[in-house]
Amino acid sequence: MSNRRHRQPANTANQMQLPMTFAKRSEKHIASTREMVDSIYKKQRPEPESEMELGFRFILALKDAYKSADMSVDQLVDAINALLHRSDAAADADPPTCKKPLTVPMMYNYLSKPIEYPMPAVILYAAQHVTGSLSPAAVFVESMGGQIATQEEVRMMALGKINANIAELKQLEKSLKGWRR
């Protein structure tokens, strides 16, 4: 082995060159990461066959939500009216500050006849809020291939991404230190 240094052109004398294997490894790593992410996000549920099927899936999820919250329909209606600040007095005021309160018979119509009585989005929001469940909205989101994540799950995913980036940086640092020697 010779101790003689190879001369580099003057304009690149102070530039560090990366070995070709690093570029190949990084491309391979990026490709495998993309493949993994694509496989996670492409888990798509089949589209509903009809409007009726989607309505029934939604109502079943809502029924499970209020039963899991250990609520009756009466309690659900009362909680929705309280959350939306609905009262007869406020609805009859001039100008009205809200709509008329939701009634138990109307809620039964929403729950038993979703095609004839589609549930308004504001009632959906309130029902999910008072039951603490996102499962009714998940019906719509999952039918389009999406997923609903809680704030805790989002934090955990962010931590996972940070840890993956740290590991990748450590690997890069290790390979660069080995290359210098």
Z-matrix of the N, CA and C atoms (Angstrom, degrees):
N
C 1 1.438
C 2 1.517 1 109.83
N 3 1.231 2 113.95 1 140.32
C 4 1.452 3 120.62 2 -178.04
C 5 1.517 4 109.89 3 -94.89
N 6 1.335 5 116.88 4 145.27
C 7 1.449 6 121.31 5 176.03
C 8 1.519 7 111.29 6 -90.79
N 9 1.285 8 115.88 7 -0.06
C 10 1.446 9 121.39 8 -177.33
C 11 1.531 10 110.35 9 -71.23
N 12 1.331 11 116.04 10 136.24
C 13 1.467 12 121.33 11 178.94
C 14 1.515 13 108.80 12 -88.78
N 15 1.317 14 113.16 13 144.96
C 16 1.447 15 118.22 14 176.19
C 17 1.518 16 108.28 15 -82.36
N 18 1.311 17 116.23 16 137.79
C 19 1.453 18 120.64 17 -179.51
C 20 1.518 19 109.45 18 -82.45
N 21 1.332 20 114.63 19 136.41
C 22 1.458 21 120.95 20 175.86
C 23 1.512 22 108.03 21 -107.80
N 24 1.310 23 116.94 22 154.03
C 25 1.466 24 118.54 23 175.22
C 26 1.525 25 110.22 24 -57.81
N 27 1.301 26 116.95 25 152.21
C 28 1.468 27 122.49 26 -174.01
C 29 1.517 28 113.08 27 -59.72
N 30 1.301 29 118.91 28 -37.10
C 31 1.468 30 119.82 29 -175.84
C 32 1.517 31 113.29 30 -74.92
N 33 1.317 32 119.15 31 -15.25
C 34 1.465 33 120.69 32 179.63
C 35 1.516 34 112.40 33 -115.32
N 36 1.312 35 118.67 34 11.14
C 37 1.462 36 121.67 35 -175.70
C 38 1.522 37 112.07 36 -60.43
N 39 1.312 38 119.03 37 -34.95
C 40 1.456 39 121.30 38 -176.58
C 41 1.538 40 112.68 39 -98.40
N 42 1.314 41 117.32 40 5.13
C 43 1.461 42 119.73 41 -178.96
C 44 1.519 43 110.29 42 -93.45
N 45 1.317 44 113.66 43 138.98
C 46 1.449 45 119.73 44 178.68
C 47 1.523 46 108.62 45 -88.95
N 48 1.301 47 117.39 46 133.43
C 49 1.450 48 120.48 47 178.91
C 50 1.516 49 108.86 48 -106.62
N 51 1.329 50 115.15 49 137.94
C 52 1.452 51 119.97 50 179.79
C 53 1.519 52 109.86 51 -90.21
N 54 1.312 53 116.39 52 144.64
C 55 1.460 54 118.04 53 177.77
C 56 1.530 55 110.15 54 -67.89
N 57 1.303 56 117.59 55 152.77
C 58 1.462 57 122.37 56 -178.17
C 59 1.526 58 111.85 57 -64.42
N 60 1.326 59 117.62 58 -29.49
C 61 1.463 60 119.24 59 -178.79
C 62 1.524 61 111.10 60 -65.72
N 63 1.324 62 117.22 61 -30.49
C 64 1.472 63 120.27 62 178.42
C 65 1.527 64 110.49 63 -62.93
N 66 1.312 65 117.33 64 -45.30
C 67 1.471 66 120.73 65 -179.72
C 68 1.521 67 110.47 66 -62.10
N 69 1.324 68 116.99 67 -41.85
C 70 1.469 69 120.29 68 179.61
C 71 1.523 70 110.72 69 -65.64
N 72 1.338 71 116.55 70 -41.81
C 73 1.464 72 119.64 71 179.23
C 74 1.511 73 111.45 72 -65.32
N 75 1.335 74 117.57 73 -41.31
C 76 1.462 75 119.82 74 -179.02
C 77 1.531 76 110.68 75 -66.83
N 78 1.332 77 118.02 76 -40.53
C 79 1.468 78 120.43 77 177.03
C 80 1.521 79 111.15 78 -62.26
N 81 1.329 80 115.61 79 -40.53
C 82 1.465 81 120.50 80 178.90
C 83 1.537 82 110.38 81 -64.71
N 84 1.325 83 116.10 82 -41.56
C 85 1.466 84 121.16 83 179.08
C 86 1.533 85 110.86 84 -64.34
N 87 1.313 86 116.65 85 -44.31
C 88 1.466 87 121.21 86 179.56
C 89 1.522 88 110.19 87 -63.09
N 90 1.318 89 117.36 88 -42.91
C 91 1.466 90 121.16 89 -179.93
C 92 1.525 91 111.23 90 -63.51
N 93 1.335 92 117.43 91 -42.64
C 94 1.470 93 119.48 92 -179.50
C 95 1.522 94 111.19 93 -69.46
N 96 1.338 95 117.43 94 -34.74
C 97 1.464 96 120.32 95 177.01
C 98 1.516 97 110.81 96 -65.92
N 99 1.331 98 116.56 97 -43.76
C 100 1.465 99 119.95 98 178.30
C 101 1.528 100 111.17 99 -62.01
N 102 1.331 101 116.37 100 -41.37
C 103 1.465 102 120.91 101 179.47
C 104 1.528 103 110.74 102 -61.87
N 105 1.338 104 116.53 103 -42.02
C 106 1.457 105 120.93 104 179.72
C 107 1.524 106 110.84 105 -65.18
N 108 1.328 107 117.28 106 -45.31
C 109 1.463 108 121.38 107 179.97
C 110 1.517 109 110.35 108 -63.97
N 111 1.330 110 117.35 109 -42.77
C 112 1.464 111 120.72 110 178.79
C 113 1.522 112 111.22 111 -61.34
N 114 1.330 113 117.43 112 -40.39
C 115 1.471 114 119.69 113 -179.23
C 116 1.524 115 111.30 114 -67.28
N 117 1.326 116 117.10 115 -31.29
C 118 1.463 117 119.80 116 178.41
C 119 1.517 118 110.60 117 -71.52
N 120 1.322 119 117.21 118 -45.78
C 121 1.448 120 120.85 119 -173.42
C 122 1.530 121 114.52 120 -83.70
N 123 1.316 122 118.75 121 -11.16
C 124 1.455 123 119.82 122 -178.70
C 125 1.518 124 113.03 123 -95.11
N 126 1.321 125 117.53 124 10.90
C 127 1.463 126 120.78 125 175.32
C 128 1.524 127 107.33 126 -74.74
N 129 1.297 128 115.41 127 90.65
C 130 1.455 129 120.31 128 -174.15
C 131 1.522 130 109.84 129 -106.57
N 132 1.290 131 115.59 130 134.13
C 133 1.450 132 120.28 131 175.06
C 134 1.513 133 108.48 132 -78.44
N 135 1.322 134 115.64 133 154.88
C 136 1.464 135 117.18 134 179.38
C 137 1.528 136 111.20 135 -64.96
N 138 1.306 137 114.93 136 145.43
C 139 1.460 138 119.68 137 177.78
C 140 1.521 139 108.80 138 -65.35
N 141 1.324 140 117.22 139 149.53
C 142 1.467 141 119.02 140 178.41
C 143 1.524 142 110.11 141 -64.88
N 144 1.327 143 114.81 142 145.96
C 145 1.457 144 119.36 143 -179.59
C 146 1.519 145 112.03 144 -71.61
N 147 1.327 146 115.47 145 -28.15
C 148 1.463 147 118.36 146 -178.09
C 149 1.523 148 110.04 147 -155.03
N 150 1.314 149 114.11 148 170.82
C 151 1.461 150 120.87 149 175.98
C 152 1.528 151 110.27 150 -62.11
N 153 1.322 152 115.59 151 -36.92
C 154 1.468 153 119.95 152 -179.29
C 155 1.529 154 110.91 153 -64.38
N 156 1.332 155 116.24 154 -43.41
C 157 1.458 156 119.64 155 -179.92
C 158 1.527 157 110.79 156 -61.41
N 159 1.322 158 116.47 157 -44.19
C 160 1.464 159 120.44 158 179.04
C 161 1.527 160 110.47 159 -62.20
N 162 1.333 161 117.09 160 -43.08
C 163 1.461 162 121.14 161 177.98
C 164 1.517 163 112.06 162 -61.13
N 165 1.328 164 117.11 163 -42.33
C 166 1.454 165 120.24 164 -179.63
C 167 1.528 166 111.85 165 -70.33
N 168 1.328 167 117.13 166 -38.16
C 169 1.473 168 119.57 167 175.98
C 170 1.522 169 110.44 168 -60.48
N 171 1.315 170 115.78 169 -43.78
C 172 1.464 171 121.53 170 -179.79
C 173 1.523 172 110.75 171 -62.08
N 174 1.341 173 117.27 172 -47.47
C 175 1.460 174 121.25 173 -177.99
C 176 1.529 175 110.68 174 -64.76
N 177 1.327 176 117.83 175 -39.28
C 178 1.469 177 119.82 176 177.36
C 179 1.529 178 110.72 177 -62.05
N 180 1.332 179 116.67 178 -40.54
C 181 1.469 180 120.04 179 177.84
C 182 1.524 181 110.86 180 -65.08
N 183 1.326 182 117.09 181 -39.30
C 184 1.462 183 120.31 182 178.99
C 185 1.528 184 111.10 183 -67.10
N 186 1.337 185 117.01 184 -41.03
C 187 1.470 186 120.42 185 177.74
C 188 1.526 187 110.29 186 -62.34
N 189 1.342 188 116.93 187 -43.12
C 190 1.469 189 119.93 188 176.93
C 191 1.523 190 111.01 189 -61.84
N 192 1.325 191 116.73 190 -36.87
C 193 1.467 192 121.01 191 -178.39
C 194 1.519 193 111.26 192 -64.11
N 195 1.343 194 118.05 193 -48.51
C 196 1.466 195 117.13 194 -177.32
C 197 1.519 196 111.97 195 -76.00
N 198 1.343 197 117.99 196 -27.16
C 199 1.469 198 119.50 197 174.99
C 200 1.525 199 110.61 198 -70.77
N 201 1.333 200 116.74 199 -38.18
C 202 1.470 201 120.72 200 177.44
C 203 1.524 202 111.14 201 -66.12
N 204 1.326 203 116.00 202 -30.07
C 205 1.464 204 120.38 203 177.30
C 206 1.525 205 110.89 204 -82.17
N 207 1.330 206 116.51 205 3.59
C 208 1.469 207 123.31 206 179.50
C 209 1.525 208 111.28 207 57.69
N 210 1.344 209 115.01 208 47.90
C 211 1.464 210 121.66 209 -179.59
C 212 1.525 211 109.34 210 -119.19
N 213 1.316 212 114.88 211 149.62
C 214 1.466 213 120.23 212 170.18
C 215 1.524 214 107.40 213 -92.19
N 216 1.327 215 116.60 214 170.63
C 217 1.463 216 120.08 215 177.76
C 218 1.527 217 109.63 216 -62.73
N 219 1.340 218 117.12 217 -39.54
C 220 1.467 219 120.68 218 177.86
C 221 1.528 220 110.91 219 -59.38
N 222 1.323 221 116.45 220 -45.55
C 223 1.463 222 120.44 221 179.54
C 224 1.527 223 111.07 222 -65.73
N 225 1.332 224 116.24 223 -37.78
C 226 1.464 225 120.67 224 178.09
C 227 1.528 226 110.55 225 -62.22
N 228 1.330 227 116.20 226 -45.64
C 229 1.471 228 120.92 227 -179.96
C 230 1.527 229 110.29 228 -62.83
N 231 1.332 230 116.76 229 -44.88
C 232 1.468 231 120.19 230 179.24
C 233 1.532 232 111.50 231 -61.73
N 234 1.331 233 116.38 232 -41.70
C 235 1.467 234 120.20 233 -179.80
C 236 1.531 235 111.04 234 -67.02
N 237 1.331 236 117.19 235 -39.14
C 238 1.470 237 120.55 236 178.38
C 239 1.525 238 109.92 237 -64.58
N 240 1.338 239 117.12 238 -45.81
C 241 1.465 240 120.51 239 178.90
C 242 1.531 241 111.10 240 -61.54
N 243 1.325 242 116.84 241 -39.25
C 244 1.469 243 119.94 242 179.04
C 245 1.535 244 110.78 243 -66.99
N 246 1.322 245 116.80 244 -42.72
C 247 1.466 246 120.38 245 -179.73
C 248 1.526 247 111.41 246 -63.87
N 249 1.322 248 116.97 247 -41.50
C 250 1.464 249 121.20 248 -178.00
C 251 1.530 250 112.58 249 -87.03
N 252 1.328 251 117.02 250 1.88
C 253 1.467 252 123.33 251 179.81
C 254 1.534 253 110.94 252 55.88
N 255 1.320 254 115.46 253 42.77
C 256 1.456 255 119.94 254 -179.67
C 257 1.523 256 109.76 255 -91.36
N 258 1.319 257 115.38 256 131.47
C 259 1.464 258 121.32 257 174.95
C 260 1.521 259 107.77 258 -152.60
N 261 1.347 260 115.84 259 157.93
C 262 1.468 261 119.78 260 179.06
C 263 1.522 262 110.52 261 -62.80
N 264 1.332 263 116.96 262 -40.13
C 265 1.464 264 120.73 263 -177.87
C 266 1.531 265 110.80 264 -63.74
N 267 1.331 266 116.74 265 -44.09
C 268 1.466 267 120.06 266 -179.39
C 269 1.526 268 111.41 267 -69.06
N 270 1.335 269 116.77 268 -33.34
C 271 1.464 270 120.09 269 179.04
C 272 1.523 271 111.77 270 -72.39
N 273 1.357 272 116.72 271 -30.61
C 274 1.463 273 120.90 272 -178.98
C 275 1.532 274 113.21 273 -89.29
N 276 1.330 275 116.76 274 -5.58
C 277 1.469 276 120.20 275 -179.21
C 278 1.533 277 109.46 276 -65.96
N 279 1.337 278 114.51 277 163.00
C 280 1.459 279 119.09 278 178.76
C 281 1.521 280 108.66 279 -118.02
N 282 1.285 281 124.28 280 105.84
C 283 1.466 282 127.59 281 -0.13
C 284 1.529 283 110.38 282 -80.53
N 285 1.337 284 117.73 283 154.56
C 286 1.472 285 119.91 284 -179.76
C 287 1.529 286 110.93 285 -67.04
N 288 1.311 287 115.28 286 142.59
C 289 1.467 288 120.05 287 179.56
C 290 1.526 289 112.41 288 -100.38
N 291 1.335 290 116.65 289 -6.77
C 292 1.461 291 120.29 290 178.46
C 293 1.530 292 108.73 291 -161.70
N 294 1.320 293 115.35 292 176.74
C 295 1.464 294 120.41 293 174.48
C 296 1.519 295 108.52 294 -85.21
N 297 1.324 296 115.19 295 171.32
C 298 1.468 297 120.22 296 175.56
C 299 1.522 298 109.15 297 -60.05
N 300 1.312 299 118.01 298 150.40
C 301 1.463 300 120.24 299 179.61
C 302 1.529 301 111.72 300 -61.26
N 303 1.315 302 115.22 301 147.57
C 304 1.455 303 121.74 302 174.92
C 305 1.521 304 107.72 303 -68.15
N 306 1.311 305 116.93 304 136.71
C 307 1.457 306 120.55 305 179.45
C 308 1.525 307 110.05 306 -104.73
N 309 1.320 308 115.41 307 158.14
C 310 1.462 309 120.76 308 178.76
C 311 1.532 310 110.57 309 -62.48
N 312 1.350 311 119.56 310 -44.76
C 313 1.472 312 118.04 311 177.65
C 314 1.535 313 113.14 312 -60.01
N 315 1.333 314 117.05 313 -37.15
C 316 1.458 315 118.61 314 178.64
C 317 1.524 316 110.55 315 -67.43
N 318 1.331 317 117.21 316 -38.92
C 319 1.465 318 119.89 317 177.62
C 320 1.526 319 110.35 318 -63.84
N 321 1.338 320 117.00 319 -38.74
C 322 1.468 321 119.82 320 175.95
C 323 1.532 322 110.53 321 -62.78
N 324 1.332 323 117.03 322 -36.55
C 325 1.467 324 119.36 323 176.09
C 326 1.527 325 110.84 324 -63.64
N 327 1.331 326 116.94 325 -43.54
C 328 1.464 327 120.49 326 177.56
C 329 1.531 328 110.94 327 -60.12
N 330 1.339 329 115.54 328 -40.35
C 331 1.468 330 120.42 329 -175.06
C 332 1.525 331 113.84 330 -80.13
N 333 1.328 332 117.13 331 -25.63
C 334 1.461 333 118.34 332 -176.20
C 335 1.524 334 113.71 333 -106.51
N 336 1.322 335 117.53 334 -20.87
C 337 1.463 336 121.13 335 -178.54
C 338 1.535 337 110.29 336 -133.59
N 339 1.341 338 116.52 337 68.24
C 340 1.466 339 118.59 338 -174.04
C 341 1.530 340 114.28 339 -66.12
N 342 1.312 341 118.27 340 -20.32
C 343 1.461 342 119.99 341 179.44
C 344 1.532 343 110.10 342 -81.04
N 345 1.327 344 115.88 343 -43.47
C 346 1.471 345 119.74 344 179.86
C 347 1.528 346 111.83 345 -74.72
N 348 1.341 347 116.17 346 -34.16
C 349 1.470 348 121.66 347 -178.11
C 350 1.530 349 109.43 348 -126.81
N 351 1.329 350 118.13 349 78.88
C 352 1.468 351 119.00 350 178.50
C 353 1.531 352 110.18 351 -66.49
N 354 1.310 353 114.71 352 139.33
C 355 1.459 354 120.27 353 -177.63
C 356 1.530 355 110.26 354 -75.00
N 357 1.334 356 117.52 355 129.17
C 358 1.476 357 119.71 356 176.43
C 359 1.534 358 110.69 357 -64.48
N 360 1.307 359 115.32 358 149.45
C 361 1.466 360 120.63 359 -177.31
C 362 1.522 361 112.16 360 -59.98
N 363 1.310 362 117.37 361 -34.06
C 364 1.472 363 120.34 362 -178.62
C 365 1.537 364 110.32 363 -67.27
N 366 1.330 365 116.58 364 -34.39
C 367 1.473 366 120.37 365 177.31
C 368 1.527 367 109.02 366 -71.81
N 369 1.326 368 116.80 367 -38.85
C 370 1.466 369 120.67 368 175.69
C 371 1.522 370 110.21 369 -58.71
N 372 1.324 371 116.61 370 -48.49
C 373 1.463 372 120.54 371 178.92
C 374 1.529 373 110.30 372 -56.76
N 375 1.319 374 116.19 373 -49.05
C 376 1.465 375 120.19 374 -176.77
C 377 1.530 376 110.70 375 -64.59
N 378 1.327 377 117.68 376 -41.17
C 379 1.469 378 120.86 377 179.97
C 380 1.523 379 110.62 378 -62.21
N 381 1.327 380 116.39 379 -42.86
C 382 1.464 381 119.17 380 178.04
C 383 1.523 382 111.09 381 -65.69
N 384 1.321 383 115.81 382 -38.91
C 385 1.463 384 120.29 383 -178.62
C 386 1.530 385 111.25 384 -65.09
N 387 1.309 386 117.06 385 -46.40
C 388 1.473 387 119.26 386 -175.80
C 389 1.529 388 112.01 387 -75.10
N 390 1.340 389 117.58 388 -26.41
C 391 1.466 390 119.14 389 177.96
C 392 1.526 391 111.80 390 -87.90
N 393 1.332 392 115.94 391 -17.63
C 394 1.461 393 119.67 392 -178.26
C 395 1.516 394 112.81 393 72.93
N 396 1.318 395 117.13 394 22.86
C 397 1.462 396 121.60 395 -176.30
C 398 1.530 397 110.80 396 -122.48
N 399 1.313 398 115.75 397 138.58
C 400 1.461 399 121.11 398 175.51
C 401 1.527 400 111.72 399 -102.53
N 402 1.331 401 117.12 400 6.96
C 403 1.465 402 119.66 401 -175.73
C 404 1.530 403 114.15 402 -62.22
N 405 1.349 404 120.75 403 -35.19
C 406 1.473 405 117.26 404 176.02
C 407 1.530 406 112.73 405 -62.39
N 408 1.309 407 118.04 406 -42.54
C 409 1.467 408 120.68 407 178.53
C 410 1.523 409 110.54 408 -69.17
N 411 1.320 410 116.86 409 -29.98
C 412 1.467 411 120.76 410 179.31
C 413 1.525 412 111.34 411 -61.63
N 414 1.329 413 117.06 412 -29.96
C 415 1.465 414 120.46 413 177.98
C 416 1.525 415 109.95 414 -57.76
N 417 1.316 416 116.58 415 -46.02
C 418 1.464 417 120.72 416 -179.18
C 419 1.527 418 111.28 417 -71.54
N 420 1.318 419 115.84 418 -45.46
C 421 1.462 420 120.95 419 -175.70
C 422 1.530 421 110.74 420 -65.25
N 423 1.329 422 117.21 421 -44.43
C 424 1.460 423 120.92 422 -177.68
C 425 1.518 424 112.31 423 -69.59
N 426 1.323 425 117.66 424 -29.54
C 427 1.466 426 119.12 425 178.45
C 428 1.525 427 111.07 426 -68.53
N 429 1.331 428 116.26 427 -15.64
C 430 1.468 429 120.85 428 177.63
C 431 1.532 430 111.23 429 -103.91
N 432 1.335 431 116.98 430 8.98
C 433 1.458 432 120.96 431 177.47
C 434 1.513 433 114.34 432 88.85
N 435 1.321 434 118.13 433 6.30
C 436 1.459 435 121.18 434 -179.81
C 437 1.516 436 112.02 435 -93.96
N 438 1.298 437 114.70 436 177.23
C 439 1.455 438 122.21 437 176.59
C 440 1.512 439 108.84 438 -138.94
N 441 1.305 440 115.28 439 148.99
C 442 1.455 441 120.82 440 176.11
C 443 1.523 442 107.61 441 -101.72
N 444 1.314 443 115.66 442 132.31
C 445 1.458 444 121.01 443 179.62
C 446 1.523 445 108.87 444 -122.13
N 447 1.322 446 115.63 445 138.28
C 448 1.456 447 120.14 446 175.37
C 449 1.521 448 109.00 447 -75.84
N 450 1.325 449 116.62 448 169.22
C 451 1.465 450 119.67 449 179.54
C 452 1.522 451 110.90 450 -61.64
N 453 1.316 452 117.04 451 -36.93
C 454 1.468 453 120.51 452 179.05
C 455 1.528 454 110.39 453 -65.14
N 456 1.330 455 117.31 454 -41.36
C 457 1.464 456 120.46 455 177.83
C 458 1.527 457 111.32 456 -65.35
N 459 1.318 458 117.48 457 -37.50
C 460 1.463 459 121.05 458 177.33
C 461 1.526 460 110.15 459 -64.25
N 462 1.325 461 116.76 460 -42.60
C 463 1.474 462 120.20 461 177.21
C 464 1.530 463 111.12 462 -61.22
N 465 1.343 464 115.96 463 -42.44
C 466 1.464 465 119.91 464 -179.66
C 467 1.525 466 111.01 465 -65.74
N 468 1.341 467 117.32 466 -38.51
C 469 1.466 468 120.17 467 177.62
C 470 1.528 469 110.49 468 -65.35
N 471 1.326 470 116.85 469 -39.77
C 472 1.467 471 120.41 470 178.67
C 473 1.528 472 109.98 471 -64.23
N 474 1.329 473 117.20 472 -42.10
C 475 1.466 474 120.24 473 177.49
C 476 1.524 475 110.87 474 -62.94
N 477 1.332 476 115.99 475 -39.31
C 478 1.461 477 119.61 476 177.78
C 479 1.517 478 111.69 477 -62.85
N 480 1.329 479 116.87 478 -41.75
C 481 1.466 480 120.48 479 178.20
C 482 1.523 481 110.36 480 -64.73
N 483 1.325 482 116.92 481 -41.63
C 484 1.467 483 120.63 482 179.16
C 485 1.530 484 109.88 483 -62.32
N 486 1.338 485 116.55 484 -45.31
C 487 1.468 486 120.06 485 179.95
C 488 1.527 487 111.12 486 -63.66
N 489 1.329 488 117.22 487 -38.90
C 490 1.471 489 120.17 488 177.86
C 491 1.515 490 110.59 489 -64.94
N 492 1.330 491 117.17 490 -41.32
C 493 1.467 492 120.34 491 178.41
C 494 1.525 493 111.53 492 -65.82
N 495 1.326 494 116.78 493 -39.26
C 496 1.468 495 120.73 494 178.26
C 497 1.519 496 109.79 495 -63.18
N 498 1.332 497 116.39 496 -44.43
C 499 1.465 498 119.86 497 179.56
C 500 1.522 499 110.75 498 -63.29
N 501 1.315 500 116.91 499 -40.49
C 502 1.466 501 120.94 500 178.66
C 503 1.526 502 111.03 501 -64.75
N 504 1.339 503 117.06 502 -41.15
C 505 1.459 504 120.50 503 178.28
C 506 1.534 505 111.34 504 -65.46
N 507 1.326 506 116.53 505 -39.67
C 508 1.463 507 119.85 506 178.17
C 509 1.523 508 110.39 507 -63.58
N 510 1.328 509 116.22 508 -41.12
C 511 1.465 510 120.66 509 178.25
C 512 1.527 511 110.15 510 -64.03
N 513 1.319 512 116.58 511 -42.34
C 514 1.464 513 120.95 512 178.03
C 515 1.523 514 110.85 513 -62.95
N 516 1.332 515 116.03 514 -45.02
C 517 1.460 516 120.47 515 178.71
C 518 1.528 517 110.70 516 -60.55
N 519 1.318 518 115.92 517 -42.52
C 520 1.467 519 121.13 518 -179.89
C 521 1.527 520 110.59 519 -63.35
N 522 1.326 521 116.32 520 -42.59
C 523 1.469 522 118.70 521 -178.98
C 524 1.519 523 111.10 522 -69.61
N 525 1.342 524 117.26 523 -36.13
C 526 1.450 525 119.39 524 177.91
C 527 1.524 526 112.40 525 -69.40
N 528 1.309 527 117.38 526 -37.23
C 529 1.467 528 120.37 527 177.38
C 530 1.521 529 110.20 528 -66.25
N 531 1.330 530 116.40 529 -38.46
C 532 1.475 531 119.75 530 178.07
C 533 1.505 532 111.65 531 -68.30
N 534 1.308 533 117.75 532 -30.81
C 535 1.458 534 121.50 533 -178.79
C 536 1.516 535 111.22 534 -72.48
N 537 1.337 536 116.93 535 -33.58
C 538 1.468 537 120.85 536 -178.03
C 539 1.527 538 111.68 537 -65.69
N 540 1.281 539 117.10 538 -31.74
C 541 1.469 540 121.16 539 -173.86
C 542 1.472 541 112.75 540 -71.34
